Amino acid sequence: MSSSRRPAKNGQRAGSILIFCLALVLGLFAVARRLWVSVAAGGVPHEWDIPLLEWMESHRTPFATIVAWVFSSVGDTLGMSILSLCVIGLFFWRTHSLWPGALIALTAAGSVTLTVVLKNIWGRARPPLDDALLPVPASYSFPSGHTLNSVAILGVIGYLAFLILRSQWARVVALSSLGCLAVGVGWSRIYLGHHWLTDVVGGLLIGGCWAAVVIIMHHFVLVKNRRTVAWLRL
């Protein structure tokens, strides 16, 4: 009796997650589009970007600068690659399955592609060099690649951690740590003068949107192809 009810409950739960993620994707996309329209119109930089950058610049301290460089280093390509490989190894040790690594690799590949394509489409200039702590990347400013990639990859890692970890406390600690890390990366890009606030917010929204897409795809394959794609199962 209980075994017959469990698949139905699991299916309903998966369906609810799919609906939630789809709504999240549409919502994040709409907000990101509205943000860029406001930036292109010229109002947001003077209302938010410039004042916040000036405030960050006036409140820089040696300790905060070190912390910002640490967060920024974790969020760059090398830092996220090392972190991802460590997490993939840990998840493989826990599950003896290749699918967590495949999901993280897919997320990273997609987020890097989005970063390159969107930067070149919008071509927004970075803040003035006088306000930045060197070295400053040579790429365009919108969206923040560090933020986009960090939010996407850490979001999917958090999703996998929630599925794999059995302890409620372990889940809370893992998700809280990943959330703080993502926020820290975004903050560091503004603090260092490498990005405007709207670059970071745009990266957060687009990265979250891509993470939600990956989660939706995973649930779709997991639910619809549980027998034929056994390596995706927990």
N, C-alpha and C positions, 0 to 999 in steps of 0.2 A: 504493500500500500504506500509506504513512504518512498520507495524507490520510484514508483510511477509518478509521484507528485514532484520529485526533485527535478527531473528534466524540464517540466513545465515551468517551475519556479525559476530555473536557470535561464530558460528562454525568455521569460518575461523580464528578468533582470537585465539580460543582454539587450533586449529591445528598448528598455528604458534608457540604458546608457547610450545606445545609438541615437535615439531621439534627442537626448540632452546634448550630445556632441555635435549633432547636426545643427541644432539651434545655436550652439556656441560658435560654430564655424561661421554661420550666417551673420550672427551678431558682431563678431570680431571683424569680419570683412566689411560690414557696413560702417562700423566705427572707424576703421583704418581708412576707408575711402573718404569719409567725412573729414577726418583729420587732414588728409592730404589736400583736399579742396580748400580747407581753411588756410593751410600753409601757403598754397599757391596764390591765394587771394591777398596775402601779405599782412593779415591781421594778427595771426598767432605769434609770429616771431617777436613783435614789439610788446605783446601782452604777457607772454610767458617765457619764450626762449632767451631773449636778451637779459631781462631782469634776473632770471634764475642763474644764468651763466655768470653774471656780474656778482651775484650774491655768493656763489660757490668760490669764485676767484678771491673775493675779499675775506673768506673764512678758511682759506687753506692753511694747514699746519703741517709740520714735518711728519708727524705720526699719521695723520689722515692721508697724506700723500703716499706714504708707504703702503697703507691699507688699500688705497685706491689702485696702486700699481699691482698689488697682489691679486685683487679681484679682476682687474683687466687682463692680467696674464693668464688667469684660470679661464677666462672667457674667450681668449684668442684661439686660433686654429690648433696650435700645439697643445695648449692647456686642455681644451675640450677633447682632443684626441686621446691624450693620456688618461684623462678621467673616464672617458667612454670605454677604453680598453680595460681599465681596472674594473669597471662595473660589469662589463661583458664577462670577464673572467669570474667574477663573484657570482653572477647569475648562472653561468654554466656550471659552476661548482654546486650550486644549490639545486638546479633543475636537471642537469645532465642533458640539456637540450640546446640546439643551435638557434632556436627562434628568438630568444631575447637579443642576441647579438645581431641577428639579421634585421630585427625591428629598429634597433638603435642605429645600425649602419644606414638603413633606408632613410631614417629621420635626418641623419647628418648630411647625407647626399642631397636630399631635397632642400634642406635649409640653406646649404651653401649655394646651391643653384639659384634659389630664390634671392639670396643676398646679392649675388653677382648681377642677375638679370634686373632686379628692381633698382639697384644703384645706378646702373647704366641707363635705365629708362628715365628716371627722374633727374639724375645729374645735379643734385643739390650740392652747393659748396659747403665746406666745413666752416666752423667758427674761425675768426681771425687768428693767425698764429700768435699774435701778441697775448691772447687769452689762453693759450694752450701750453701744456707741459710737454716738451719734446721727448721722444720723436712722435710725430703725427703721421698716421697712415696716409698714403697718397690717393686712396680711393675716394669716391663720392661719399656724401654724408648720410643721405636718407635711403633706406632705414639703417639703423645701427646694426652692423653685422654681428658684433659681439653679443648684443642683446637678443637679436633674432635667433641666432644659433643656440645660445645658452637656454633660452626659454623653450625652444622646440625640443632640444635633446634632453634637458633636465625634466621637462614635462613628461616625455615618454618614459624616462627612467623612473620618475615618480609613479606613473601608471603601472609599470612593471613591478616596482617595489611593492605597491599595494596588492598586486595579485600574488606575488611570490612570498612575501613575508606573512607569517601567521600571527605574530604577536601584535596586538593593537598598539602597544607602546612603541614597538619597532617601526610600525607604519607612521605613527605620529612624528617620531624623531626624524625618520627619513624624509618625509614630505616637508616638514618644517625646515630642515637643513637645506634641501634642494630649493625651496622657495626663497630662503634668505640669500642663498648663493646667486640665484637669478636676479634678485633685486639689487644685490651688491654689485654685480657686473654692470647693470644699467646705471646705477648711481656713479660708478667709477668713470664711465664714459663722459658724463656731464662734468664731474669734478675735475677731470684732467683737461677739459676744454676740447675734447676730440669730437663731441657731438652736441647738438642742440637737444633740448628736452623732447621736442616732437620727433626727433630721430629715434630716441630711445623708446618713446611710447609707441611709435610705429613699429619698431622692431619687436616689442613685446606683443602687440596685437597680431602681427603677421606670424611670428613664431608660435604663439598660442594657437592660431588658426591651423597652421601646418601640423602641430602636435595633435590637435583634435582630428584632423583628417587621417593621420596615421592610426590613431586609436580606433576610428570608425572602420577603417579597412581591416584592422586586425580582428575586430569583433565580427565583421561580416564573414571573413574567411573562417574564423574559429567556429561560428555557429553553423554556417552553411556547408562547410567541408570538413566537419570533425572527423569523419572516417577516412577520407581520401588524403587529407593533409595532416597526418598524425603528428608530425614534428612540430606543429604549431601549438599543440595542447600543453597545458600545464601538467 
